[in-house]
């Protein structure tokens, strides 16, 4: 399974649900060792090579999806969920 190493999972919270056509367009783009999934206003991003070396980054997603976003790693999201 690609998402097996949670420490490499990044969660990008979008300020709105992106337009479906933009999501379809960005879904066509793939890079080796990188996977992402967009669910409503959240984008789950995983890279086997580490976020610092990825072809995609948060700015790429913001521009291509026409949204504003903030990125958090898996551990931060886990802590935030425990607080609520």
C-alpha positions in Angstrom: 0.0 0.0 0.0 1.4 3.4 -1.0 0.3 5.3 2.1 2.0 2.9 4.6 4.5 5.3 6.2 2.3 7.8 8.0 5.3 10.1 8.8 5.5 10.9 5.1 1.8 11.8 4.8 1.0 15.5 4.5 -2.5 16.8 4.8 -3.3 20.0 2.9 -6.4 21.7 4.1 -8.1 23.8 1.4 -10.1 26.9 2.0 -12.9 25.6 -0.2 -13.9 22.5 -2.2 -12.1 22.9 -5.6 -13.9 23.0 -8.9 -14.5 19.4 -10.1 -13.0 20.2 -13.5 -9.8 21.4 -11.9 -9.6 18.3 -9.8 -10.0 16.1 -12.9 -7.3 18.0 -14.6 -4.8 17.8 -11.8 -5.6 14.1 -11.3 -4.1 13.5 -14.8 -0.7 14.6 -13.6 1.4 12.0 -11.9 5.0 11.8 -10.7 6.9 8.7 -9.7 7.0 8.2 -5.9 4.2 10.7 -5.3 0.5 10.1 -4.7 -2.3 12.4 -3.7 -6.0 12.1 -3.1 -8.5 15.0 -2.9 -11.5 14.5 -0.7 -13.9 17.5 -0.5 -11.7 20.3 0.9 -8.8 18.2 2.0 -5.9 16.9 0.0 -3.8 13.9 1.2 -0.3 13.9 -0.2 2.3 11.2 0.1 5.8 11.1 -1.2 8.2 8.2 -0.8 11.2 10.5 -1.4 10.1 13.1 1.2 8.2 16.4 0.8 11.3 18.5 0.3 12.2 16.7 -3.0 8.7 16.4 -4.5 7.7 17.7 -7.9 4.3 18.8 -6.4 4.1 21.1 -3.4 1.4 23.1 -1.7 1.9 26.1 -4.0 1.4 23.9 -7.1 -1.9 22.6 -5.7 -3.1 26.1 -4.7 -2.4 27.4 -8.2 -3.8 24.5 -10.1 -6.9 24.2 -7.9 -7.5 27.9 -7.5 -7.6 27.7 -3.7 -5.7 28.8 -0.6 -4.3 26.1 1.6 -2.3 25.1 4.7 -0.2 22.0 5.1 0.2 19.9 8.2 2.0 16.6 8.7 0.3 13.5 10.0 1.4 13.9 13.6 0.1 17.4 13.8 -3.3 16.4 12.4 -3.4 13.5 14.8 -2.7 15.9 17.8 -5.3 18.4 16.5 -8.0 15.7 16.3 -7.2 14.5 19.8 -7.8 18.1 21.1 -11.3 18.3 19.6 
